[in-house]
Amino acid sequence: MGSAEKPIILYHYEVSPYSKQVLWYLALKGIKFQQCMQPRIMPRPDLSRLGVKYRRIPVLTIGRDVYLDTRHIMTKLSELEPGKGARLSVATTPEQKALQRLFQVFMIDSGFGRCFVQLILYKTRGMMDPEFVKDRTEFMSGAGFFPPEALEAMRPDTIRRVKDGFEFLEQTLLSDGRDWLLGTAGPTVGDIEMAWPLLWMEKVPGARPEEWISEAKFPKVFAWMERFKSTAQKAVDELGELRTLTGEEAAKLILGSDYHESVGQIDETDVVVQHQKLKKGQLVKMWPTDTGSNHKDVGELVSVSDKEVVIEAKAEDGGLVRIHAQRHGFAVAPYEK
Ligand SMILES: N[C@@H](CCC(=O)N[C@@H](CS)C(=O)NCC(=O)O)C(=O)O
């Protein structure tokens, strides 16, 4: 894959911190895109129109390919040529690449990122809105964040874990005075992966427990956060005004485009493919296993590799899109009515 001449559309909403990562990535890489703004709670008819059942935000489309999950979206975007004035650096050494992957594991799989969700929800106005609470209870089934008393009970240990994360950055990578976490000339995906919840917490008044986490206690982390914020903001400003599409306009553009990627194969040596006896063209379901798991995409299996599963789904108007999900945190299984 080289540069994407197909339209790139980001489905997101203003206060979504995951979407911010994609937005920063696109801006830091100097890639122009269009956006389709979504409501903060379900339903999202603009995505249903494309035949997408996945409920999480962001979703990114390039041509008629639909990409799920921030991590997978950034991996796909990393295969595109950078635009003019790109500021993004790339991990090149084995240590940088390893650290970048471990940041992802630390942030998502160790539950560190979720601690910020807890601190922020505790202070957010949304918690007063019964519709929001109902929506997110369905979204995070089993997470135990609701009712609000549950957040209160978790709070001391959550604060301890977040403070521990600040200490980790202050006392290891940033301790030698470097600008960016991987010691590169500009920010990398590693900086994006670590910065988003910290900057999100700053935007919600009162979310950061100041007695334990402050600029005075962690000066290097706060300086890095500020550096990242201003560099990302400059990149966003330079990209210029984004074109905002309605759901109808976006769907028309997507369904009228070619595919961005050519068709892949089913890896017959894959352990899940063998176990599930998956075959090309078979009807399958595909869903995230951590949150939003009730929303399963259905379509014909196009390809399975060690990186992704791709299915072909039917849009409401009968047109076809290919939906791509990464392997980590997603499941695929034969569809039974
Ligand atoms: N692992 C997903 C998580 C995305 C996620 O949790 N996004 C939030 C918004 S920032 C979400 O979808 N919340 C429920 C909703 O908006 O319906 C990713 O990296 O994209």
The ligand as an SDF file (V2000), in Angstrom:
LIG
                    3D

 20 19  0  0  0  0  0  0  0  0999 V2000
  -10.3390   -0.7370   21.7670 N   0  0  0  0  0  0  0  0  0  0  0  0
  -11.1670    0.2790   21.1460 C   0  0  0  0  0  0  0  0  0  0  0  0
  -11.8770    1.0630   22.2140 C   0  0  0  0  0  0  0  0  0  0  0  0
  -12.6940    2.2100   21.6720 C   0  0  0  0  0  0  0  0  0  0  0  0
  -13.6430    2.7900   22.6890 C   0  0  0  0  0  0  0  0  0  0  0  0
  -13.8330    2.2730   23.7890 O   0  0  0  0  0  0  0  0  0  0  0  0
  -14.2180    3.9220   22.3050 N   0  0  0  0  0  0  0  0  0  0  0  0
  -15.2050    4.5550   23.1200 C   0  0  0  0  0  0  0  0  0  0  0  0
  -15.3070    6.0270   22.7690 C   0  0  0  0  0  0  0  0  0  0  0  0
  -13.8330    6.8970   23.0960 S   0  0  0  0  0  0  0  0  0  0  0  0
  -16.5370    3.9640   22.8080 C   0  0  0  0  0  0  0  0  0  0  0  0
  -16.7300    3.3950   21.7560 O   0  0  0  0  0  0  0  0  0  0  0  0
  -17.4700    4.1060   23.7600 N   0  0  0  0  0  0  0  0  0  0  0  0
  -18.7810    3.6120   23.5780 C   0  0  0  0  0  0  0  0  0  0  0  0
  -19.5000    4.3360   22.5120 C   0  0  0  0  0  0  0  0  0  0  0  0
  -19.1410    5.4730   22.1780 O   0  0  0  0  0  0  0  0  0  0  0  0
  -20.4450    3.7710   21.9750 O   0  0  0  0  0  0  0  0  0  0  0  0
  -10.2930    1.1790   20.2900 C   0  0  0  0  0  0  0  0  0  0  0  0
   -9.0790    1.2400   20.5570 O   0  0  0  0  0  0  0  0  0  0  0  0
  -10.7720    1.7660   19.3140 O   0  0  0  0  0  0  0  0  0  0  0  0
  1  2  1  0
  2  3  1  0
  2 18  1  0
  3  4  1  0
  4  5  1  0
  5  6  2  0
  5  7  1  0
  7  8  1  0
  8  9  1  0
  8 11  1  0
  9 10  1  0
 11 12  2  0
 11 13  1  0
 13 14  1  0
 14 15  1  0
 15 16  2  0
 15 17  1  0
 18 19  2  0
 18 20  1  0
M  END
$$$$
